[in-house]
Amino acid sequence: MKAISKKLVLNSKAYFIIHLSIINALLPIKLTPKELEIIALFMSLQGDIAKDRFGTTARKLVMKELGLSDGGLGNYLKALKEKGFISKDNEILSMLIPNNEKQEYFFQLINSDHA
């Protein structure tokens, strides 16, 4: 069996976007493309701002990066909470968070017609 392998070296924002894109296919409830981008940007925050990930300063950075209004971002965050991707305590669902430096994936597809 030939394994498909790909190595990507990405900046922080792209790292989280690609990670969420990969696991989104496995989630029972899907992230929309914009929800995926928003949560990836919050995940990519570093330093002191990451300590208050959904605070005012962090929200302003995400709104500016994506060209969203305060109400628009609020609607997306509400939807992410309703879907269970963000808790009521403003914590990102742990299964969405990859290792910060390197994340590996292993998928196995089995064709039941040939098993």
Residue frames relative to the residue before (quaternion, step in Angstrom):
aa qw qx qy qz dx dy dz
M 1.0000 0.0000 0.0000 0.0000 0.00 0.00 0.00
K 0.2894 -0.7599 0.5616 0.1529 3.56 -0.91 0.96
A 0.2730 -0.7626 0.5678 0.1470 3.57 -0.75 1.06
I 0.3474 -0.6993 0.5853 0.2183 3.54 -1.09 0.76
S 0.0098 -0.8175 0.5737 -0.0503 3.55 -0.69 1.07
K 0.0521 0.7825 -0.6175 0.0605 3.56 -1.05 0.81
K 0.1381 -0.7773 0.6101 0.0675 3.57 -0.90 0.94
L 0.0554 -0.7954 0.6035 -0.0013 3.57 -0.81 1.04
V 0.1296 -0.7435 0.6508 0.0823 3.57 -1.01 0.85
L 0.0217 0.8453 -0.5218 0.1125 3.54 -0.40 1.32
N 0.5167 -0.5737 0.5055 0.3851 3.55 -1.25 0.34
S 0.7423 -0.4585 0.2611 0.4131 3.58 -1.26 0.41
K 0.6672 0.5018 -0.3099 0.4550 3.60 0.85 -0.94
A 0.6919 0.4705 -0.2763 0.4727 3.58 0.82 -0.99
Y 0.5849 0.5897 -0.3564 0.4279 3.60 1.09 -0.74
F 0.7228 0.4304 -0.2499 0.4795 3.57 0.82 -0.99
I 0.6159 0.5353 -0.3517 0.4587 3.61 1.04 -0.67
I 0.6742 0.4783 -0.2981 0.4773 3.60 0.88 -0.92
H 0.6285 0.5370 -0.3365 0.4509 3.59 0.94 -0.85
L 0.6983 0.4588 -0.2795 0.4730 3.59 0.80 -0.97
S 0.6074 0.5487 -0.3509 0.4549 3.60 1.07 -0.65
I 0.6545 0.5125 -0.3072 0.4633 3.58 1.01 -0.83
I 0.7627 0.3841 -0.2298 0.4668 3.58 0.71 -0.99
N 0.4949 0.6661 -0.4330 0.3519 3.60 1.19 -0.35
A 0.6218 0.5564 -0.3333 0.4390 3.58 1.07 -0.74
L 0.7116 0.4566 -0.2481 0.4728 3.58 1.16 -0.58
L 0.5766 0.6136 -0.3701 0.3925 3.59 1.25 -0.26
P 0.5011 -0.6593 0.4614 0.3183 3.60 -0.98 0.76
I 0.7280 0.2191 -0.1500 0.6321 3.57 1.17 -0.64
K 0.3192 -0.7964 0.4893 0.1563 3.57 -0.65 1.12
L 0.4144 -0.6367 0.5888 0.2760 3.50 -1.30 0.55
T 0.4049 -0.6605 0.5594 0.2947 3.58 -1.02 0.72
P 0.6726 -0.4935 0.3340 0.4387 3.62 -1.14 0.34
K 0.6813 0.4734 -0.2988 0.4717 3.62 0.92 -0.79
E 0.6201 0.5231 -0.3437 0.4730 3.62 1.00 -0.74
L 0.6318 0.5373 -0.3172 0.4599 3.56 1.00 -0.88
E 0.6752 0.4937 -0.2904 0.4648 3.58 0.90 -0.92
I 0.6510 0.5212 -0.3102 0.4564 3.58 0.98 -0.85
I 0.6997 0.4541 -0.2861 0.4715 3.58 0.76 -0.98
A 0.6121 0.5434 -0.3466 0.4581 3.62 1.08 -0.66
L 0.6545 0.5054 -0.3210 0.4617 3.60 0.96 -0.79
F 0.6445 0.4964 -0.3269 0.4811 3.59 0.98 -0.77
M 0.6508 0.5153 -0.3136 0.4611 3.60 1.03 -0.77
S 0.6903 0.5007 -0.2838 0.4385 3.61 1.05 -0.69
L 0.4652 0.6764 -0.4540 0.3463 3.60 1.22 -0.12
Q 0.1148 -0.8092 0.5758 0.0223 3.55 -0.99 0.89
G 0.7595 0.3908 -0.2806 0.4378 3.54 -1.30 0.29
D 0.8327 -0.2056 0.1582 0.4892 3.55 -1.20 -0.59
I 0.6311 0.5562 -0.3389 0.4213 3.57 1.02 -0.76
A 0.6228 0.5526 -0.3383 0.4385 3.59 1.13 -0.60
K 0.5659 0.6025 -0.3846 0.4109 3.59 1.20 -0.40
D 0.7456 0.1990 -0.1317 0.6221 3.58 1.20 -0.59
R 0.1476 -0.8833 0.4399 0.0677 3.50 0.80 1.22
F 0.7901 0.2569 -0.1467 0.5368 3.63 0.98 -0.71
G 0.3555 0.7453 -0.4827 0.2917 3.56 1.23 0.51
T 0.7658 -0.4039 0.2661 0.4239 3.54 -1.36 0.15
T 0.6798 0.4894 -0.3029 0.4545 3.60 0.83 -0.93
A 0.6537 0.5056 -0.3086 0.4710 3.57 0.95 -0.87
R 0.6467 0.5221 -0.3182 0.4559 3.58 0.94 -0.86
K 0.6449 0.5245 -0.3197 0.4547 3.58 0.97 -0.86
L 0.6414 0.5206 -0.3232 0.4617 3.60 0.98 -0.81
V 0.6762 0.4837 -0.2912 0.4733 3.58 0.92 -0.92
M 0.6372 0.5239 -0.3306 0.4586 3.60 0.95 -0.83
K 0.6640 0.5028 -0.3042 0.4624 3.58 0.93 -0.91
E 0.6616 0.5265 -0.3003 0.4414 3.59 0.90 -0.96
L 0.7884 0.3240 -0.1517 0.5004 3.59 0.96 -0.88
G 0.4374 -0.7148 0.4505 0.3078 3.59 1.26 -0.04
L 0.4166 0.7083 -0.4632 0.3319 3.57 1.04 0.79
S 0.4395 -0.6365 0.5538 0.3082 3.54 -1.25 0.46
D 0.6775 -0.4665 0.3687 0.4330 3.56 -1.30 0.23
G 0.6710 0.4974 -0.2895 0.4675 3.58 0.95 -0.89
G 0.6383 0.5347 -0.3245 0.4487 3.56 1.03 -0.80
L 0.6633 0.4799 -0.3011 0.4889 3.57 0.93 -0.90
G 0.6221 0.5530 -0.3325 0.4435 3.57 1.00 -0.83
N 0.6514 0.5123 -0.3140 0.4633 3.59 0.99 -0.82
Y 0.6555 0.4995 -0.3136 0.4717 3.59 0.98 -0.81
L 0.6609 0.4999 -0.3128 0.4642 3.59 0.94 -0.85
K 0.6146 0.5342 -0.3402 0.4703 3.58 1.07 -0.71
A 0.6580 0.5027 -0.3038 0.4711 3.60 0.94 -0.89
L 0.6485 0.5141 -0.3156 0.4643 3.61 1.00 -0.82
K 0.6402 0.4991 -0.3197 0.4887 3.59 1.09 -0.66
E 0.6549 0.5133 -0.3140 0.4572 3.59 0.95 -0.83
K 0.6787 0.4659 -0.2781 0.4950 3.59 1.10 -0.68
G 0.5224 -0.6713 0.3903 0.3522 3.60 1.27 -0.21
F 0.4788 0.6824 -0.4353 0.3400 3.59 1.23 0.19
I 0.7369 0.1870 -0.1405 0.6342 3.57 1.29 -0.42
S 0.3943 -0.7313 0.5073 0.2288 3.58 -0.85 0.97
K 0.6671 -0.4794 0.3824 0.4230 3.55 -1.31 0.15
D 0.6665 0.4788 -0.2805 0.4978 3.57 1.26 -0.50
N 0.4845 -0.6964 0.3986 0.3484 3.58 1.34 0.30
E 0.4308 0.6370 -0.5049 0.3921 3.55 0.88 1.02
I 0.4251 -0.6810 0.5314 0.2705 3.57 -0.98 0.84
L 0.5843 -0.5917 0.4314 0.3497 3.57 -0.98 0.89
S 0.5045 -0.7113 0.3993 0.2831 3.56 -0.62 1.16
M 0.6432 0.5378 -0.3466 0.4206 3.63 0.98 -0.66
L 0.6221 0.5407 -0.3439 0.4498 3.61 1.24 -0.26
I 0.6620 0.5449 -0.2946 0.4220 3.56 1.17 -0.58
P 0.2499 -0.7764 0.5612 0.1404 3.58 -0.64 1.12
N 0.6470 -0.4181 0.4253 0.4751 3.52 -1.35 -0.04
N 0.5446 -0.6721 0.3969 0.3068 3.61 -0.89 0.87
E 0.7727 0.3846 -0.1986 0.4642 3.60 0.96 -0.77
K 0.7979 -0.0606 0.1023 0.5910 3.57 0.96 -0.87
Q 0.0505 -0.7879 0.6136 0.0088 3.56 -0.93 0.90
E 0.1344 -0.7786 0.6091 0.0680 3.55 -0.91 0.94
Y 0.1865 -0.7678 0.6066 0.0879 3.54 -1.19 0.64
F 0.0513 -0.7662 0.6386 0.0501 3.53 -1.12 0.61
F 0.0098 -0.7847 0.6183 -0.0427 3.56 -0.65 1.16
Q 0.0680 -0.7700 0.6323 0.0509 3.52 -1.08 0.69
L 0.1010 -0.7775 0.6201 0.0287 3.55 -0.75 1.10
I 0.0782 -0.7976 0.5979 0.0180 3.55 -0.84 0.99
N 0.3041 -0.7379 0.5802 0.1626 3.53 -0.77 1.09
S 0.3388 -0.7872 0.4791 0.1896 3.59 -0.29 1.24
D 0.5830 0.5771 -0.3791 0.4282 3.61 1.18 -0.36
H 0.7676 0.3183 -0.1672 0.5306 3.57 1.21 -0.44
A 0.4834 0.6861 -0.4282 0.3349 3.59 1.24 0.16
